[in-house]
Amino acid sequence: MDPLFLAITRFRQRQFPEAISHCGEILRKNPLDQAAWSLKTRALTEQVRVDFLEIFDDGIAEAVFSEDTIATTARPGTSLRTPATSGGRLPTRDGPSPAIRPVTQSGRPVSGVLRPGSSSSARPGTSLDQALRSRATTARPISASTGRHVRLGTASMISSGDEDAAFINVSRLNLHKYGREDALAKPLFEYLFYVENDAKRALELATVGSRSTNVPSWWWEVQLALCWLRLGQPRTAEKHFRASLAIEAMLVGYLGLTKVYLKLDQPLAALESCGKGLERFPNDVSLIIEMARIQEGLGAMGASVKLYKDVLTQDASNIEAIACIGMHHFYTDQPEVALRFYRRLLQMGLYTAELFVNLGLCCFYSQQYDMTLNCFQRALHIAGNDTLPDVWYNLGQIAMGLSDTTWAAQCFRLAISCDNNHSEAYNNLGVLEARKGNHEGAVAFFKTASSLSPLMFEPLYNQAKIADSVGDLQNAYVIVQKALANYPEHADSKQLLQKLRVYFETM
Amino acid sequence: MSMGSTVLSIKIGHKILPGRVCIGLYDGKSPCLTCATYGERVCIEGQILQFSFSNILLLKLKKTHELIPGKSVDAVAEDITFLNINQPITCIAAGPMYRTSDRYYLFVGTQTNVFGYDVENNKDLFFKEVVDGVNCILTGCLSGVELGSGDSLAIAGGNCSLQGFDAEGTDVFWTVTGDNVGAIALLDYDGDGENEMVVGSDDFDIRVFKSDQIIGEASETDTISHIAPLKGSTFAYALTNGTIGVYERLQRLWRIKSKNHALAIVGFDFDGDGFPELVTGWSNGKMDIRNVKNGEVLFKDNFNHPLAGIFTVDINQDGKMHLICCDVEGEVRIYQPSSHDGRMLYISPNVEQEAIRELSIKKHHLLLELKNYDASGAMKSSTGSTTTDPSSRSRQREAGAIPTKTTLQTAFSINMGSDEKGAHIEITLSLNNDAQIRSALIFAEGIFQGECHVVHPKLEALQSKISVPLMPPKNVVVDLHIKAYVGFSDSEHFHVFEMTRQIPRFSMFAVCKDPNPQEITSFVRVPIQERPARLVMWINQNFLLAEEIDFKTGFSVSFISLRNHQELSFEVETSGTTIIRTNDMDLAGDITEAEYPDEITHLVRAVEEYQESNDRLGADISDQSGVIKTLLIRAEDARLIGDIKGMRKWYMQLHDANRNLINQHQIRCNMAENISESIKAVNQIIQKAARLRVGKPKANVITACRDALRVKNIEAISRIIKSGAT
């Protein structure tokens, strides 16, 4: 059989290692066989290809040294960086309050799934120290141009063996020669971008490629934009995405623009670009889900859940949508409805510790106590190092619900032993200490908690309350104001503040 | 004190970049002072690098009753918001874009970009790269421009170009001007209810554009820095040499010159009479309000620092406009308009003393004049009795009397120059008898430095004839206002002769005796639908000729430029077709209101090459900065875990990478400069090529060139310049 035909068939069957070895044989006989060369390039790319836009995430460096955002203190509801919980009234917010639904360390409502960006702790204004310290649990890339992409790249090189590692010597490539031949340039570009992770060279090739044809090509424009995005230049990327859309309106153009605007922290512009995409591609799942994520980040839970439901009418087994709707129901006091969504995920074959924890919590709050501990046992069984602290923390919550404070304290201590930055566990431990009457110990826990995540209002309120009870009114007054800055609507904090004010005025 | 001088003062506490200030109603109601401030500067080894980033500061203005009159308050931190621009800001503007909404949008121009931003929603309107750069920007409606979206457009003036963007950033309007645009204003120039655009540029010209056609042009004496619409077709202007003035259409009403220069001008109805007054902010911190009709000062105030911006705004949202001035140190003063109808009650404590001083000066002058009349009266009576008595004659001279029939004559002539002085034209002042010209004062715009020239011969070299060399730099008609002091060497009083003469437009051209027109390869062929006799008349009027050219059916005449010794020739055929041969396209354009392609081909290619390498450098720099960020994070990480050795290693690497980056940046800066210069030259050529045509073909040339530039079709550009757009 013709080895090239065999290689193409293997490639179509997505059996890339075989396809690569067949191509390798052809190239050994005739190193100038362009068909085999380009097929091998494609096969190598397909092995490691990831949806760049989907995993696009700011590194710590980009997040801390951000220069692209225009508004430093944007109006609430118009920015994903300024915390949705601060700055007075929130006109767009229609979800449960942060007293019920917890927020992430960057002050966004916690989401149903963990995705790049959803757990980001660094935002402009936080110091580098803080960003680096809170990185401990999540493995974040250092910057967009290094970090995750480089790791993926090197991993692929090792797996593909010695002979293929030197398949293309990038530094000796004559990009101008290859760039002019479209059939060779496109696979080579993807190889450079996804396998080599050399955005600079890829950009050079794309520039040559896009200029070599007289007819402007949307594909090259998109690739140029991707390169600029990876190089950390969203404004230039925006220009190329727009140019691409002007030539041919493609989905990737709209998605790319959305990502650009998110990087520029202009969520409303991102929503608009999604909306334009939906006019062209009605009911497209990737666009709707992007909108749902943005609405969620803005705190508009009603709109977000509606969009997630739209996703489910198109794609009934979309894990992200199911998980997010489930979580919404859980935090809006409908644990039994949430249970249905999580069970659906279980049926679909998802088998993770997080899911079992959620199932356990839903069972507990919908009074199906028999299932609760079983779920947690299963979760502890399969939890990895990064999920274990949360499993213990949630188990601690169950223990608190059962009024077994000793057990709860043990659980929280275990959570802290797995992750010593677990601020919620510190806070709860503080509450337990306070109940025992150990005020100094409690205050120490609260202080640790609020230094670990400065946007949490609970440890601050708790601390203020203790200060008030021991008569340290001045401190109570100062701290409760900090709590209110994080969550202005918090009724108990307001009450405490009012009480202190009245007291100071009568003095 | 009247309402007119009630001052409310706010201190922002930040420095403001002059001219980069505007007022925006971003939520559609409450005014917000928007100004560019100094951002971070990058210092390297003691020297400040070229790029100083600027930020934009937004200050919510409170209603006036919340402020205390006459007392300065500091702005509250909650009222101030910052916008990061991270590029040097060249200009800002704010304005509504949609008729359906009152909300303002902010437009910011930098050296390479222009972008529109929705402040309220933290959202871009558009972000556009502008290779020509942006010097000034404003928003508004313009007649004859079709908009893709929105109801008004943002007009950006750059290097010789004007661009209009609609609400989505589509450039719906593009045209070229003679030089860098210094100021733009929109006003209803021809009274048709739609706005025309008045543009002042660095070649001292004010041009009026209706759509992309020039419908009016006026020449000034220096770079135009500001233009402000007043009422109807009246507008004010300011020059960088310190002149401000007012035009009614192209008729200048008045102008004054100061040794300071104006940093902001705006029209504001201060006295409540329904007509705006001209408010000017000066570089020495003075602010004055002048009558539009005659420039008389109605009100003035002093700031401690140069003014940064002046605007009018309805601060209380009750329909009454207030005047807001701010200086570069961030002091904002709010003036309430006078509530008295049409009456100014400005009383300053020393106004009476000043009036007395002025009156006593007047009295002194009048007394002097009276004394002169007495003297000449006495002389007349004496001449009546004894006629040719030498003693009485000397007495006459002392009194400054000259023969009654003395007249001052002026003549222009061309002096081909000598070794020490180049070719020039001369104006000769002469008297018809033995009286002498003691000194002469010639006042002319744009010819002399400082506009005025005084000739003051030595006492022993007094003559009845004086020659003054003139070298007009531009081909424009200039009025010479001449004052000559006439008397005798021993006179104490002089007679003053005043007269006005006009220099013809093309005075700097001398007739060439031995024409050789074939040597000039470039030419313009113009079919003229006039009788050749009229053309001869035009030549006679506009050139300085020793003897007038006689009318013949077909003739040719050659001139030589006194400026650069280049030849210019007219060949008039019997059919009326005229060929103008010259190598200077600007000159050809001056005459016609061709073949000049070599230069532009070269330039466009250069721009393209520069841009390509600029892109590559940009990628390099982005890549490098990614590396730098990584290194910094790693170094800090090492510091946090106490790994000092590792930290040292990372910081050393960071240092090298940083130096590398700075070098690359310097290269890129130079390249950007080259690009902008080339683009400016290209725009100038297009503008000159357009001037070779009149009316519709003129606009066509500009649009055709623009399209050709966009698709980088260099051959097409040469063709368009040669034969016009088809």
Chai-1 contact restraints between the chains, C-beta under 6 A:
chainA,res_idxA,chainB,res_idxB,connection_type,confidence,min_distance_angstrom,max_distance_angstrom,comment,restraint_id
A,I60,B,I633,contact,1.0,0.0,6.0,A-B,restraint_1
A,A61,B,K629,contact,1.0,0.0,6.0,A-B,restraint_2
A,A61,B,I633,contact,1.0,0.0,6.0,A-B,restraint_3
A,F65,B,K629,contact,1.0,0.0,6.0,A-B,restraint_4
A,E67,B,N86,contact,1.0,0.0,6.0,A-B,restraint_5
A,I70,B,L83,contact,1.0,0.0,6.0,A-B,restraint_6
A,I70,B,N84,contact,1.0,0.0,6.0,A-B,restraint_7
A,A71,B,L83,contact,1.0,0.0,6.0,A-B,restraint_8
A,A71,B,N122,contact,1.0,0.0,6.0,A-B,restraint_9
A,T72,B,F82,contact,1.0,0.0,6.0,A-B,restraint_10
A,T72,B,N84,contact,1.0,0.0,6.0,A-B,restraint_11
A,T73,B,T81,contact,1.0,0.0,6.0,A-B,restraint_12
A,A74,B,N122,contact,1.0,0.0,6.0,A-B,restraint_13
A,T78,B,N121,contact,1.0,0.0,6.0,A-B,restraint_14
A,T78,B,N122,contact,1.0,0.0,6.0,A-B,restraint_15
A,S79,B,N122,contact,1.0,0.0,6.0,A-B,restraint_16
A,L128,B,E636,contact,1.0,0.0,6.0,A-B,restraint_17
A,L132,B,D637,contact,1.0,0.0,6.0,A-B,restraint_18
A,L132,B,L640,contact,1.0,0.0,6.0,A-B,restraint_19
A,I142,B,T630,contact,1.0,0.0,6.0,A-B,restraint_20
A,I142,B,I633,contact,1.0,0.0,6.0,A-B,restraint_21
A,S143,B,G626,contact,1.0,0.0,6.0,A-B,restraint_22
A,S143,B,K629,contact,1.0,0.0,6.0,A-B,restraint_23
A,S143,B,T630,contact,1.0,0.0,6.0,A-B,restraint_24
A,S145,B,G626,contact,1.0,0.0,6.0,A-B,restraint_25
A,T146,B,T630,contact,1.0,0.0,6.0,A-B,restraint_26
A,K200,B,A619,contact,1.0,0.0,6.0,A-B,restraint_27
A,K200,B,D623,contact,1.0,0.0,6.0,A-B,restraint_28
A,L203,B,A619,contact,1.0,0.0,6.0,A-B,restraint_29
A,L231,B,S622,contact,1.0,0.0,6.0,A-B,restraint_30
A,L231,B,D623,contact,1.0,0.0,6.0,A-B,restraint_31
A,G232,B,S622,contact,1.0,0.0,6.0,A-B,restraint_32
A,G232,B,G626,contact,1.0,0.0,6.0,A-B,restraint_33
A,Q233,B,S622,contact,1.0,0.0,6.0,A-B,restraint_34
A,Q266,B,N122,contact,1.0,0.0,6.0,A-B,restraint_35
A,Q266,B,K123,contact,1.0,0.0,6.0,A-B,restraint_36
A,Q266,B,D124,contact,1.0,0.0,6.0,A-B,restraint_37
A,L268,B,N121,contact,1.0,0.0,6.0,A-B,restraint_38
A,L268,B,K123,contact,1.0,0.0,6.0,A-B,restraint_39
A,A269,B,K123,contact,1.0,0.0,6.0,A-B,restraint_40
A,A269,B,D124,contact,1.0,0.0,6.0,A-B,restraint_41
